[in-house]
C-alpha cells in the first residue's frame, strides 16, 4: 500500500516539477530563499499551522522528555541513528561521483558499527575519519543540476520543494535500512525474522525526536524573534538546502545561533 502511494506521488510530482536538468553547477548560495516560487501558499500555510500545533502538543513534549535522559544516553542514541543514516549517505555519495566521501563514510560506518558498538560510540572521528555531512537524493538531484522547483509544506514532514519531495521518494529506494525492513524476500530469509517495517519507523522517529531535542532553544529563539515564522522557516530551509548541495560550511543568513543542527527531513 505504501509503495503504491509513493508511486502515485512520484508521478504527480514529476508532472508538476519544473526541473531543469540541463543547468550546470550547484545553486548559488547568494540567492535569497524568496526567489523560489511558492506552490499553493495558502495550503502550505495551513499545513504549517497544523504541523506547528502538532509540535506544541506532541513533538515538543516528547523532545523535552527525551532531554531529561542522561546526556550519555542521548549522545549514544544520536550516534547510533546517525550511523544507520550514513548508509543512505554512501549511496548518494556514489551517485554524485564523490568516491572520496563515499569511502570516508563507509569507513566511518564500518568502524563505528564494530568498534563503536553498533554506532553508539564514534571512534572513527578519533581515527581521522571525520563526519563530512549527510547526503540524500534531493541533494543528489541538486548536484546533478536540477533546480529546486516550487516550495511547499507537507503534513508532518514539513517544508520541502518539488525536487526534495522527489528526493524523499528516491530515498526510500536508496536507503538500505528501508529495503531491509520492507523487503519481504529479505524478511522471509533465515535469521532475518527480526526485521520488520515498524523497526524502520522507530529508527526514523528516534532520529526526529533527537533532532527536535537538540534544537529546542534554537527553535524557541526563531519563534520568538520572527515577525512571520512561516517565512523565516522557509528562508532557513531553502538556504540550508543550498548550503548542503554545495557542500558549503558558511552560515545561513537566518541562522544567528550556531547551535542549530542541520535541517534534515529525509
N, C-alpha and C positions, 0 to 999 in steps of 0.2 A: 504494500500500500504506500509506504513512504517513498519507495523508488518511483512509483507511478506519479506521485505528486511532484517529485523532483524533475521528472521528465517533462511534465506539463509546464512547470515553472520555467525550465530552461528554454523550451520552445517559445514561450511568451516573451521572455526576456530577450532572446535573440531577435525576435521580430521588432521589438521596440528599441533595441540597443543601437545607438548611433555610433557604432565603432568605426575607428579609422586605423585599420591595421597597417596602412601604408605610411603612417607618420613615423618619424625617426627619433630615436633617443627617448629619454625619460621626460616626464613633465617638469616644467620649470618651477622650481621651488618659490620663485619670487612672485608668482601669480597669486592673486587673492582667491580665497575659497569662494568668494561671492561670484566669481566668473563662471562657476559651474551652474548649469541650469537646474531648476527645480522640476521634479516630476510630481504633480499632484500635491502642491504645497499644503493645501487645506487638509488633505487626508494625512499627510506626513505630520502636520502639527497635532492632529487628533491622535495619531499613533504615539507621538512624543508624550502627550499628556497621559495617555494610557500607560506607557512604559514608566513615566515618572511616578505615577500613582502606585504602580506595582512595586517600584523600587522602594517607595516610602513604607509600604505595607508589608512587603515580603523580603526583598533582597537586602535592604539596608539593615533590618534587624538581624537577619541571618549572618550578615557580614560582621556586625558588631559582636554577635555571639562567638563567631569564629575568632575574632580578635581577642577574646577572653582566654583562648587556649594559650599555653606556654609558647614563647617565641620559637624554641627549637622544633616543636611540633609543626607550627605554621611554616617555618622555613623548610623543613623536610618535606612537607606536603606540597608546597610550591615547587620545590626542586623536582619531585617525582612527576608532577604534572608536566612541567617544562621538559623533562627528559622524554616523556612519551610524545609530546608535541613536536620534538625535534625530528621525529620520523617524517612528518609532513614537510618540514623544512628541507630535509635531504632531497626529497622528491622534487621540490621546486628549485632547489639549487641546481640540480641536474638539468631540469627543463630550461633554466636560464643560461645554461652553459658555464656556470661558475663552479668548476670542478674543485677548485681550491677550497671554497667554502663548504662544498659538499663533503670533502674529505675531512675537514676540521669538525663539521657537525657529526659525521659518522664516528670519528674517533671519540668525541665527547660522549656520544650515546653508548659506545662500547665500554668505555672506561667507567662512566657513571653507573651503568647498569650492573656491572660486575663489582669493581672495587667500591663503587658508591652505593652498593646495596639497593638495586632497583631504582637508582636515581635519587634516593633520599639525601645523599651527600654529593658534593661536587668536587671530587679530587682532580677532575680533568683540567679545571682552571689553574690549579696549583702546578700542574704538569705542563702548562704552556698552551693548552687548547682552550682559548677564551671563547666565551659566548659571543657570536657575531650577529645575533639577532634572529628573529623568526621570519620565515617566508611562507607565503600562502599563494594560491593560484591567482588571486586578484593581483598580487604583486607581480607574478609571472606575466600575466596579460599586459600589465603596465610596462614591464621591462621589454616586452615584445613590440611595444609601440602603440598599444591600444589605448584610446582616450577613455577618460573616466565615465563619460556619459552623464546622464542626469542624476541628481541626488534625491533620495527619498528615505523614509524611515519605515522599518519593518517592525511589526509587533514582537516584543521580547528581544529580538536580535538587535534592534536599534538602528543607528544610522548606517547607510550604505550608498553605493552608486550602482548604476546598471552593470558596470564592469565588475565591481566587487560582489554583486549579487550572483553573477555567473560564476565568479570565483568561489563563492560558498558552495555552489553545486559541484564545481570541479574538485573541491577539497574532499568531498565525500568519496570520490572515486580514487583520489590520490593518497588519502590517509590510510596507512597500513592498519592503524588501530580500528578504524571504521570497518575496513574489509574483514579483519579477523573476527570482529564481534558480530558482523551481519552476514557473512558468507556462510550459507547453510552447508556447503561442501566441507569447509574447514571445520565448522562446529560439529559436523557429523563424524569427523575423523576420530580415531582412537586417541584418547588422552586430552581432547580439546573440549570436553563437555562443560567446563567451567566458563567458557567464553559465550556470552550472550549479549543481546542488544542493550539491555539495561546497564551493563558494565561500561559501555561507551558513554552513555548519558550521565552516569555517575562521574566519569572522568571529566567530561565537559562541564558538568555542573560544579564540580570541585574547583576547576580552573576559574570559572566565572566568580565564584564566591571569594577565592583567593585574590583575584584582581580587584574586586569591589572592596575587600577589606584593606588592601594596600593603599587605596585611593579615597578613603572616607574623608579625610581632611581636605584633600585637593578638590574633590567634588563639592564639598560644602563651601569652599572658598569661591569656586566658579559660580555656584548657585547664588551666593550672597552678593557677588560683585558684578553680576551680569544684568544689564537692562533687559535684554532679550535672551533668555537661556537657550532657547531653540537655535537662534542664530549663532550664539557663542559656541555651542557644541558642534554645529555644522562646520564652522570655520576651523575649529580644533581638529575635527575628524579629517577634513579634506587636506589640511596642511600636514597632518601626521601621516596620512597615506602617501602623499607626495614624497615626504621625507624617506619613508621606508622603501618606496620603489627606487629612489635614487641612492639608497644606502647612505643617506646623509646623517651626520651626527649633530647638525645645527639645531638650535632650539626653535620651536614654532613660535610665531608671533603671539599667539594667545596663551602660551604657557609661561606663567610667571613663577610657578612652583616646580623646582627641579625634582621633586619627589614623585611627580606623576609617572606611573608605569606606562609603557607603551599601550596604545589603544589596540585592542585585539578582539574582533567579533567573530573570528574564524576558528 
